[in-house]
Amino acid sequence: MKKFLMMLLAAVMVFVLAACGGGNQGGAEAPAEEGGEEAAASEVKVAMVTDYGDINDQSFNQTTYEACKEFCEANGIEFTYKKPASDADADREASMEEAIEEGYNVIVMPGFAFAQAIYDVTPTYPDVKFVALDVSEGDLTAYGTREFEGANVYSAVYQEELAGYMAGYAAVKLGYTKLGFLGGMAVPAVQRYGHGFVQGAEAAATEGEVDGVEIKYVYGGQFFGDADITAKMDTWYGAGTQCVFACGGGIYTSAAEAAVKTGGKVIGVDVDQAGIIDGAYGEGMTVTSAMKGLAPTVKTLLGAISEGNWDNYKGKIENLGLVSETPAENYVQLPTTTQWADGFQEADYNTLVKELFDGTRKVSSEIESIPAVTKITVDDQGTIKG
């Protein structure tokens, strides 16, 4: 375990130092030259195991599933997915082991909830390659110090605070002053999104000398909407909230159901959610989405594995963020469907990304408490459920 932990810690420290120094903020480098294991595509069999949701959640699971499926179909690789019987660690482990017993030798796992399963399962199968998304070094080492034999795990985590910042900045620049943040569960990835959102709104209000900007801030306690969460959103929109950043899988449904009653707006998360939200609740509801590059990450790793380059990735945790001042090349960004207006045009967004990339503009990734603000107000309403 000591050897694996040292490898993980070293990987994390490299990216932390890179982020502190500005420039390439945690960006992944281009795949290295071919080498290491020789693994023909015909020898690779990929299985994805779902997290809390299903492959139609219009968010984390669906994006991961579609990226795996698209890559495998394009490259003649056998692919399947497994949905655990429940959200219990034992069921996640059972799904992983079922796939392995069926001959699948690459297991893709989206979400921090896989940490316990990774700890329990991966040492038993040193020849299987485990690709995790959003499972941090802290998650992986929270359950003990046993060594992961062969360091057969790769995980990508993301600088959600940057995407959240872009969304908060854009919202205020576009003229919204009564904002809301509806997080799913108060886990690090969601907290980084929310704290970045607050920092972006504060920066835009300060630069534009915009008074009266406020953010209502709450966690739903789960990654899906329901009547209780919709009721909370009804009170927000009914009291004048204009736009809510709905951050956490399917929890956007509660924000959208409430928004449609008042003509309110929603900000999506993880992927460009304009298609699903606008399609279901009304054209123009989605102002923008705070996105991270789940699909590019999946395709990069599956490509490396099928080309025999797993050695360049195994045992690493990569903190992915900005790799370029060109927005579309980054692992965190806003979509082209953003509702650009006079206050915030695409050229303004390009300038914002450049400043974040070169370090001119700083964003904190701290999650201990909601960032302190002076220009705007934040109403922390805790957690709705749980």
N, C-alpha and C positions, 0 to 999 in steps of 0.2 A: 504493500500500500504506500509505503514511504516514497518509493520511486515514482509511482503514478501521481501522488499528490504533489511531489516536487515538480513534475512536468506540468501539471495543471496550474500550479501557482506561478511557475515561470511564465507560462503563456499569458495568464491574466496580468501579471506585472508588466509584461512587454506592452500590452495594449493600454494599460492605465498610464504608463509613462508617455506613450504616443499621444494619448488624448490630452494629457496635461500640457504637452508641448505645442498644441495647436496643429495646424496643417492637417495631415491625414488622421482624422479623429476616429481611430479604431477601425479603419477600412481594411477589408481583406485584400491581399495582393492577388495578382493574377495567378492562376494555377502554375505550379512549378513544372519544369521539364519532366517528361515521362521518366519513370524509374520505379524502383521498389518492386512491389508484388506484380506479377504478370497475371492479370485477370481479364480474360476475354469477356465481352458482353454476354455471350452465351452461357457463361458460368455464373453470372450474377442474377439473383432472384430477389426482388424488392418487395417488402411488406411494410405498409404504414399502419400504425395503431393509433386510433383516435384518442384525443384527450377528453375533456368534459363533454364536448358537443358531438356532433355527427358531421358527415361529409357534406351536408347541405346547410351548414350554419352561416354561410356567407361571410366567413371570417377565417380564423386560424386553421381549423381542420380542413375546410373546403379548399382553401388556397394550397395547403400542403398536399392534399390528396390530388388535386388537379395537376399540380406541378410534377408529382411522382408519376401519375398516369400518362401525362403528355410526354415526359422524357422516356419512359419505358416503351411506350408505343412507337415512338420515333426511332428507337434504337433496338427494337426486337428483344426487349427484356421482359421476362415474366413478372407480373405485378398483381398484388392483391392488397386488400386492407382488412383490418380486424377492428371491430367495435367491442370494447370490453362490456361485460354484462352489467357493470355498475362503475361508479367512480372510485371504488375501493382499490388500493394498491394491489391486493391479491388478484383482482380481476384483470388489471393491466398486465401483471406478470403472466397470468394464464394466457392472455392473448398473444403476448410476445413469444412465449414458449410454444404455443400452438403453431404459430407461423414458422418457428425454427424447426419444429418436428416435421412440418410439411416440406421442408427443404429450402425455405427462404433464408438467405444468408446476409441480407442487408435489412436492418430494421430502422424505420424512420419514425421518430416520436416527437410530436409537437406539444410543447408545454412543460412548465416547471413541475407539474404533478407527477412526471415520470421519474423524478429523482430517486425515490425509494425503489422503484422497479429496476432502474439502472444499477443501483447499488446491489440489489439482490440477484439479478439475473446475469449481468454481463460477465462476471468471473467464471461462470459455469460454461460459457460458450466463447472461448478465446478466438475462434476462427470466424465468428460472426461479427459483422461491422455494424455498430450502433450509431446512428446519426440523430442527434437531439437538437431541437430548436427551443431556445429560451430556457435552458436548464443551466443555471449558473454554477460557478465554482462553489459558492456557498451551499447551493442546493445539493450538489453532488457529494459534499463532505459532511453534510448535516447528520448522517445516519451512522457514522463510524469511520474507522480508519483502515478497513480491509483493502488490500491492493486489488486493483482491477487488472487481472492478468492480461498481459499483452497490450495494455493501454488501448483497448479496442473501442473507444468512445470518442466521438467528436461532438462538440456542441457549439452552436452559434447563439450568441446573445446580441441584443441590439441596443443602440443608444436612443431609446424611446423618448428621452427628454428633448432630443433635437426635433423629432417629428412633432411632439406636443407643443414645443416652442413655436415652430412654424405655424401650427394651426391657431394657437392663441394670438400670435402676432397678426396673422391674416384676418382673424375675426374682428379685431378692434380696428385695423386699418380699413376694413370693409364697412365699418360704421356700426357694428354691434357693440352695445355697451352693457346690456343685461345678459350675462352669460351664465352657463351652468356647466359643471363637470359631473357626469354620472359614471363612476367607475364600476367595474364588476366587483372582484374581490380585491382587498387591499394587499396585493402581492407586489413585489418590486417592479415588475414590468409596467403594471397599471399605475403604480405610484409615480414612476418616472414620467409616464405620459402626462399625468395630472399636474405634477410639479413643473414640468416644462411648459404646459399650457398656461399656468399662472405666470411664469416668468416672461413668456412671449407677450401676453396681454399687458403686463406691467410695462415692458419695454415700448410697445406700440403706443400706449397711453401717454407715457412720459415723452416720447419723441414728438408726438402729435399734439401734446398739451391737451389731451382729451380728459375732461372731468366726468365724474359720475360712473366710471366703469366698475361694475361689481360682478363677482363670480360666486354663485351658490355651489357648494362643493360637497359631494356625498358619495359613498360607496354602497352599491346595492347588496353586497354580501353574496353574490352569485353571478354566474355568467349567462344569465338568461332573464328576459323580462317576465313579469307576472302582474297580477292585479294590484298588489301592494306597491310595487315600484312605479307602475303607471299612475296610481293615485298620487304619489309624491310628485311625479312629473306634472300632473294636472295642476297641483298647487303652484308649482314654479311658473309654468306657462300662464296660468290664470292670473298670477300676480305681476306679470310683465316680462318674464324671461323671454328673450328673443331667440337664443340659440344655445343648444346643449351639446357638448362634446360627450357622446355616448361611447364609453371605452371599456369593452369587455364582451367579446363574443356576441351572442344574440340579445344582449341587454338593450341594444338600440331599439328593439321593438317597443319597449315601454316609452322611450323618449319620443319616438315617431308617432305612436298612438295618441300621445298627449299633444304633440306639436300640431298635428293636423286639425285639431279642434280650434286652434287660435291663429293659424297661419304661421306658426313658429318654424324654426329651422333646426337642423341637426348637423353635427360634424361626425363623420364616420371614423373608423379606426382599422389599423393593420393592413387593409386593402382598400381599393377605391370602392366604397359602398354606394356610390351615387346610383348605380344601375338598379340595385335591389331596393334601396330605400325609396327612391323616386318612383320606381315602377309600382311599388306596393302602396305608397301613401300620397303620391302627388308630385308632379314634375316641379323641380326647382327646390325641393325641401333640403337637399344635401349641399351645404355651403362648400365643403371640402372634406378631405379625409387625411388623417395622419397615418401615413403608410410606412411599413418596413418590408424589406426585401426577402420575404419568405421563399417565394418561387425561385429567384436567382440563387439563393443559398442552396436549396434542394438540388437544383439542376447542376450547380457547380460541383457539389459533393458526389452526386451520382455519376457525373461525368468523370471525376477523378477516380472513383472506384472502378468504373467500367474500363478505364484506360490503364489501370494498374498503378495508380498514384496515391493509394490510401496512406502510404507511409508519410506523405507530406501533410496529412491532416490528423491522423489518429493521435489521441492523447492531448488534443488541444481544445481550448475554449477561445473562440475568436469574438471580440467585441466589435460588431460591425456598425458603421455609421456613415461618415462622409469619406469618399475616396476621390472626389473631384469637385471642382467648383461648378461643374455642369450637373444640374439637378437630376436628370434622368439616369445618370451613372451611379447614383448613390443608393445605399441600403436603407436610408430614411429620406422621405420626401413627401410632397403634396402632389396630387394627381393633376393631369391636364384638364380634368373636368371641374376644377375649382372655379367658383363663380367670380371671375375677375371683374373688377369695377374700377371706377376712377381712383378710389383710395388705395387700391392694391392691384396693379397690373402684373402680367407675367414678367415684365422687365424688373419690377420691384422684387418679385420673388427670386429672380436670378441673382440680384444684388444681395438679398438676404442670405442665400445659400453661399455665395462667395465669401461673405463676411464670417459666416459660421465656419467655413472650411479653412480660411486663412488665420483664424483665431482672433480677428478683430472684434467679433461678438462672442461673448462667453455664456455658456449655459451650465448650470450646476446639475449634477446627477444625484445629489444627496436626496435621501428619501426619509430621513428621520422625522421631519416635520414639513408642513406646507411652507414654501418659501416666504420670507418676510417681504412685504410690499409697502410702498409709501404713496404711490399715485392711485392705486385701485384699492378696493376692499374685497376681502374674501370671507364668506360666511361658511365656516366649516360645520356641516350638519352630521358628521359622523358616519354611521352605517345604518341602512334601512333594515336589514335582516341579519341575524346572526350576531 
